[in-house]
Amino acid sequence: MKRVAEVRPVFVHHIPESLVAGDLYISVEHGTVVHLCCCGCRKEVVTPLSPTDWRLIFDGETVSLEPSIGNWAYPCRSHYWITRNRICWAAQWSQDEIDAARALDRSVKTRFYKRRDRGSKKSRSTKP
């Protein structure tokens, strides 16, 4: 298994069935970024773009994804950042850290969507 040091952004409408290591497939239309795990294990990594998931930054030449990518469900358990096309390896997390991060993610999503739903109900009730 050869680690990937850098990715190449590939903007697509639909994610291809066959992925190339080192290519970062970005579908703005579908709000999704997909790539093969950068550790070299060749597992498909899907990062949905949304206010409560990942953010994509494109500066005209390079891309960054935030927050980090933790492939906790895969045997490799790789953890890295994609910053300006480069892979920045991060420390491994313990199971307790992973569980705490997952709980925080669920909490953030719940709060975000409750607030958003309340806001849409208010705007509907004020319309004539």
C-alpha positions in Angstrom: 0.0 0.0 0.0 1.5 3.3 -1.1 0.3 6.4 0.7 -0.9 9.3 -1.4 0.9 12.6 -0.7 -1.2 14.9 -2.9 -4.6 14.8 -4.6 -5.7 16.2 -7.9 -9.2 17.9 -7.9 -11.5 16.6 -10.6 -14.8 18.4 -10.9 -17.5 16.1 -12.2 -21.3 16.0 -12.5 -21.4 12.3 -11.5 -18.9 10.3 -9.5 -17.3 7.7 -11.9 -17.7 4.0 -11.0 -13.9 3.4 -11.3 -11.8 5.7 -9.1 -8.2 6.6 -9.6 -5.9 6.8 -6.6 -4.9 10.4 -5.9 -7.9 11.9 -7.8 -10.4 13.8 -5.6 -13.8 13.7 -7.4 -16.0 16.8 -6.6 -19.6 16.9 -7.6 -20.9 20.4 -6.6 -24.3 19.4 -8.1 -24.6 16.5 -5.7 -22.7 18.1 -2.8 -20.3 15.2 -2.6 -16.6 14.6 -2.7 -15.3 11.1 -3.2 -11.7 9.6 -3.3 -9.8 6.5 -2.6 -8.4 6.4 0.9 -5.1 8.1 0.9 -3.4 5.4 3.0 -3.4 3.2 -0.1 -6.0 0.7 1.1 -8.2 1.7 -1.9 -11.4 2.0 0.2 -13.9 4.5 -1.2 -14.2 7.6 1.0 -17.3 9.7 0.6 -17.4 13.2 2.2 -20.8 14.9 1.9 -20.7 18.7 1.6 -23.2 20.4 4.0 -23.3 22.9 6.8 -22.9 20.0 9.3 -20.5 17.8 7.4 -17.5 18.8 5.2 -16.7 22.1 3.6 -14.8 22.4 0.4 -12.5 25.3 -0.3 -11.5 25.9 -3.9 -9.0 28.8 -4.5 -9.0 28.5 -8.3 -6.1 26.0 -8.3 -6.2 23.8 -5.2 -8.8 22.4 -2.8 -9.1 21.9 0.9 -11.6 19.8 2.8 -12.6 20.6 6.4 -12.7 19.1 8.9 -10.2 16.2 8.8 -11.1 12.8 7.3 -11.2 10.0 9.8 -11.8 6.6 8.2 -12.7 5.0 11.5 -14.9 2.3 10.0 -12.1 1.0 7.8 -9.4 -1.4 9.0 -6.7 1.2 8.1 -8.4 3.8 10.5 -6.4 6.5 8.6 -6.8 10.1 9.7 -5.7 13.0 7.5 -6.5 16.5 6.3 -6.7 17.6 2.6 -5.2 21.1 2.5 -4.4 22.8 -0.7 -4.2 19.4 -2.5 -1.7 18.0 0.0 -2.4 15.2 2.4 -1.5 16.1 6.0 -1.5 13.0 8.2 -3.0 13.4 11.6 -2.6 11.3 14.8 -4.6 8.2 15.3 -7.6 8.5 17.6 -8.6 6.2 20.4 -12.0 4.6 20.3 -13.1 7.0 23.1 -12.1 10.0 21.0 -13.9 8.6 18.0 -17.1 7.9 20.0 -16.9 11.5 21.5 -16.5 13.0 18.0 -19.4 11.0 16.6 -21.6 12.1 19.5 -20.7 15.7 19.0 -21.4 15.4 15.3 -24.9 14.0 16.0 -25.5 16.8 18.5 -24.4 19.5 16.0 -26.6 18.1 13.3 -29.7 17.8 15.6 -29.3 21.5 16.7 -28.7 22.7 13.2 -31.7 21.0 11.7 -34.0 21.9 14.6 -33.1 25.6 14.2 -33.5 25.4 10.5 -36.9 23.7 10.7 -38.1 26.3 13.3 -37.0 29.1 11.0 -38.8 27.7 8.0 -42.0 27.2 10.0 -41.9 30.8 11.2 -41.4 32.1 7.7 -44.4 30.0 6.5 -46.6 31.2 9.3 -45.9 34.9 8.5 -46.8 34.7 4.9 -50.4 35.9 3.9 
